[in-house]
Amino acid sequence: MAISYCDWLPSQMSSSTLTLLFILLGTPCSFIYFFSSPNRNKNGRKLLPGPAPLPIVGNIHMLGNLPHQSLHYLAKKYGPIMSIMLGKVPTIVVSSPEAAELFLKVHDVVFASRPKVQSAEYFAYGGKAMAFTQYGSYWRTVRKWSILHFLSASKVECFAPIRKAEVGLLVESVRKVAAAGETINLSQAVAKVLEGMMSKVLFGRLMDDKIDFKPLVDEAMHLSGVLNLSDYVPFLAPLDLQGYTRRLKKVSNGLHEFFDKMIDEYQQETNNDDKSLIEISFK
């Protein structure tokens, strides 16, 4: 994920304003951070190697515009398992196959939980969705019911005609464009096919122009991937320096209104023979 300085700033806040805020908050917050820093060795245990963090931001400033390359260079200095601080969040960086196996296979249960992030609070009903919830009995139950009712081989196979029909339409459109000697944007064409598939599988029909769903999904995906200071420096969250909280609330409300509308329309229809996940949910 590429992180640029511009992504940190809301459109209505200039860099000078943000700098002034950090200067005003810097001194008291530095003392708070120093005396409560989890990087301090309070219980006598040896800490993992890693670069020294700054007050408030930790090592966020070291990520740069290409975090994967920055972490690669840091790993050359500090080893395949190192620790960094993303704001107030202690983070372990693993950069070798052997170390990755320890985390993802040998001790996978210990590291199976997802971090608590602000986007999950708005998009996953307080982090209750399977992809965002903490590992435990609740996650195992949700996973079991998801596989049983939505992701089983029989359920996936029952939607095969939809996938086949949409791919057939794509092939036919490409054939016509090629015969006419014209060009086609395959990325957009494939994206449209996937959008049609997901729409029919989820709701049993294609989205019409009256339903502005795709922009909501695009904005939700963007906000789920940006570096949100509220996730890493919690005491700055009420200030909403980047404006992400306002955008999260707006998109969350839009998605909830959309899903409520789709459910209401389904319940009002008398003939619901088309197979869809929303139909399966009501059975």
Secondary structure, DSSP 4 states (H G I P E B T S, - for coil): ----GGGGS-TT--HHHHHHHHHHHHHHHHHHHHHH-TTS-SSSPPPPP-PPPBTTTBTGGGT-S-HHHHHHHHHHHH-SEEEEEETTEEEEEE-SHHHHHIIIIITTTTT-SPP--HHHHHHTTTTTSTTTSPSSHHHHHHHHHHHHHTSSHHHHHHTHHHHHHHHHHHHHHHHHHHHTT----HHHHHHHHHHHHHHHHHHSS---TT---HHHHHHHHHHHHS--HHHH-GGGGGG-TTSHHHHHHHHHHHHHHHHHHHHHHHHH-S---S--HHHHHT-
